Amino acid sequence: MVELIDNTMVNAPLESVYEKLLNPKEQLKWNTLYLEASTKPDGPIKDGTVMTGLFKGSGKATVTFENVIPNKEFTHFSKLMIFNMIYLGDFRHTYKVEDVNGSTKFTQKVVFEPKGLGKIMIGTIMKGFKSRLPESFKEFKAYAEHKM
């Protein structure tokens, strides 16, 4: 298992930050990797909600929401695949928010448990995740702070 973790401060209220991170319709507005996204079942996102989407660089994916704690954290779980057919391992991307004097500390944690070919490709896979975190923070801050 390998893990990356980083955080940033966002000059916006916690509830607003959390909603913009949790809701795939919001992610489509700020996250340049999201090309399409929808959730099932309809209604509020909770543990077990499934998001299907099309993502730049990785194609189609199915993501299950885990550990959804309103205005605190949630996790995206997916089986990392290439060409939608070769299983590389399990991927968990946890988003956490914390109020800090009216601003929000936003933490992202990426955990990858490689399997099969994923064990061989782990360096390349983690390099991609590592380069994406700062870019993701920049995109999100601009959107959440209305600078886009």
TAKA-V17663 format. One record per helix or strand of 2 or more residues. SS is the DSSP state (H for helix, E for strand). FROM is the first residue (numbers start at 1). TO is the last residue. Records with the same first field share a line. If there is no record, write none. Layout:
SS = FROM-TO ; FROM-TO
This chain:
E = 2-10 ; 34-40 ; 50-55 ; 59-69 ; 73-82 ; 86-100 ; 103-114
H = 14-22 ; 24-30 ; 117-144
